[in-house]
């Protein structure tokens, strides 16, 4: 299992590097279950990395976006 976790962390970090993000200066917020993995198993000692480890955070965010979208659609219908 440790190999899979290490592979996941490497994949995330390499994806950020490929997109040309500076891992030293760009602020990153890892959210949800992935944040739990990154925080607990990654060896990050950087002030620009933060972790929201609420495993429901993504769902809560999408719920909020859906409510905002639905409320805007109701305004446009009237």
N, C-alpha and C positions, 0 to 999 in steps of 0.2 A: 504494500500500500504506500509506503514511503516513496517508492520510485514513481508512482502515479502522481502523487502530490508534488514531488519535485518537478516532474514533467509539466504539470499544470502551471506551476509558478513560472517556470522557464518560458512556457508558451506565452503567458500574459506579458511578461517583461520583454520578450523578443518582439511581440506584436507592437508594443509601444515604441520600441527602438526602430522598428521598420517604418513606422509612421513618422519618424523623425522627432518624436517628443524628447525633450531633455529630461532624463531621469533625475538630474540633480537640481533642476530649477522649476520645472512645471509642477503645479500643485495637482495631486491625484487624490480622488476620493474613491475608495473601493467600497462597494455596497453589497449587502446581503450575504448569502452563503459563501460566495467567492472571497468576500472580505474576511470572513472567519478563517478561511484557509490561508489567505495571504498574511494575515496578522499572526496567526498561531504557528505557521510553519515556515514563513519567509524570514529571511535574516535582514530585515530592513531597519536601518538606523537613521532614517532621514526625516527631517521636519516637514518636508513637502508631501509626505504620504499620510493620509488619514483613513480611518476605517470605521464604517458604520456597520457593526456586526449584527444588527437586527435582521434575522433571516427573512423577515416579511417586508423589509424596506422596499424592495423592488415592487412588490404587489401594492403596497401602500402608495407609492409614487404613481403607479399607473392608475390606481383608483382615483387619486386626486386629479390627474390629467383627464380622465374620463368624465369626472364631475364638471370640470371647467369646460370641456368641450360640449357636453350636453347642455350646460347652462347657456353657453354662447349660441348654440343651435336653437334653443327655445326663444332667445331674444330675436334671432333672425327670422323666425317663423311668424312672430307677432307683427 
